[in-house]
Amino acid sequence: MPEPGLRKRKKGQDPKTSAKAEHRKPVAPSDDQEDFDSVAIQKVLKYVSLFLVCGFGLYASQNPSVVTDLLGSWIGFSEHWDGGVPRTPVETVVELDTDTWKRGAIVTAFKHAWSAYERDAMGDDEYHPISQQGSNLSMAGGIGYTVIDAMDTMQIMGLHQEYERARHWVATKLSFDRDDTFSTFETTIRVLGGLLSSYHLSGGDSLFLEKAVDIADRLLPAFDTVSGLPRASVNLARGQGIQNSDFPGLVSVAEVATLQLEMRYLSYLTENTVYWEKAERVMHLIKRSRLAHGLASVFMSEEEGVYITSAISLGSRGDSYYEYLLKQYLQTNRKEDVYKDMYDDAMESIHNFLIQKSKTGRMIYTSELIPERLPSEEIQWRQTPKQDHLVCFLGGSLMLGATRTGALVDPVSIPPRPEELSEKGHRDWKTGGELIKTCMNTHDTATGLSPETVHFRIASDGMDSIPGAPEDWYIKGAQPGAFPPYDARYMLRPETIESLFIAYRLTGDPIYREYGWKIFRSIETHNRIETGGYATVVNVDEVPVRHEDKMETFMLSETLKYLYLLFSNGDVLPLDKYVFNTEAHPLPIFDSVIKTGFS
């Protein structure tokens, strides 16, 4: 039996206020008078209603957009329908202005984090704000994880002095000649992605491109496998791919399919196709290995290049595979339809097999599928109502996809008009918005922060008999007085904020800024360390909080960057000109001469 959550949850519905009417003692009418008044009133209402209906019908026949406007408003769109016929869209209906004060507060937070790191640990891969010291990912030394991850945030925020000091460190101190093992995936998205972004934002500073080529060349040996799927790690000094020690012979689909944006852009810049050819091979293998249900198991065989029977999840080890399907299509200026087709196929399967509604509040969430082998050796899939915080990227991604792969016109208005989206576009837009609401509902904790993982109530969970059991979602294993499980922590993750940023850019709806500001205030209240930096909260439902002495690099590269962009105007890194890699490093959309070699 699952253990209940820390406290009773809300149903995921917006609170409503009710006015208290002033009560007066009425004078009771006689029975005859009451009957007469009732009949008279009914007759009057009947004729008035008939008059209004006829009048509205006559008016609507001459002005059909009135009815469709009302329908559009009811289903969550704005502006007009034209009888279902697409019109020339208006690119922007709302103004995406800068909120200078709130954006300034976020810059101050970044400086609070960066200055502490620069003071105590400059050049180290990671920072520990409570002990005020740094650490590296290997015994051979660091490779600039925090510095490179944070640099483009400084460029975007206009922190020129901090940026120049960081650049000087890269120019004089950074070395990738480290005789130790580094994650192929993490090094690509954080270091290679960060260098490429800084190269673009700097207007072509050759230092960053030289360093990007250096690290990419050291990563290429990871792809030297029988199948072409890259190994999980690589020795940067020896040029040797290293198998995953926890899962020998296996690679996760997210890790092998979240290298493509970086490798393609590097090939575009250098005109050296080897980087893209290595990364493209992975996508070809994945498409060729498609499973019957259209979803990706989290593990593939490194040697055979096919899926193996393993969990299906939009969270850890699966998330960014789905993210990069859409982003590869966007990066190539929507010229490579193979990625659109793979993305559309995956989203169809997600809706068919993973999207669920919570027991009481009817909140949309994504489940996981766990394979179980029957005595007959057949495999059946058990649905698990578990959603990682990592999945919260999907809400914004679906809304973005709805306006790109599900659009009937180009460009789509801000916010979209109903007639501008296809049936699939409508579906994805609605699901994306509902997932964002669910992710915000998981912030209903003592701290206002969302836990690492939540479980949702289902009819068979056996919790109805437990007094005070949560109605919709809970943190599994979290009981009062017990040491909190890993699921209860908030490690400064950006995924919900990422979706809020995208949703705001696509709609202009101020509610997304309100959500983002609420999260930022919670971070300031509970994660901020007075001496500098921000730390992981061990239990989001416990106040005062306990901390883990670690500030993840994505606090600087993603969380604060997406918050800054959320309160910036729409001209700062516009979504029609940039894609963000999974570490929030912006890369430009371009027309590539390097074409994908499969379909």
Helices and strands as residue ranges (DSSP letters): H 31-62, H 65-74, H 100-121, E 126-128, E 133-135, H 145-157, H 160-172, E 181-183, H 184-186, I 187-192, H 193-201, H 206-219, G 220-223, E 233-235, E 240-242, E 250-252, H 253-256, H 260-270, H 274-288, E 299-301, H 319-331, H 337-353, E 355-357, E 364-366, E 368-373, E 379-384, E 386-388, G 389-392, H 393-404, G 418-420, H 423-441, E 453-456, G 459-461, E 473-474, G 486-488, H 495-507, H 510-526, E 536-537, E 547-548, H 554-554, I 555-559, H 560-566, E 578-580, E 586-588
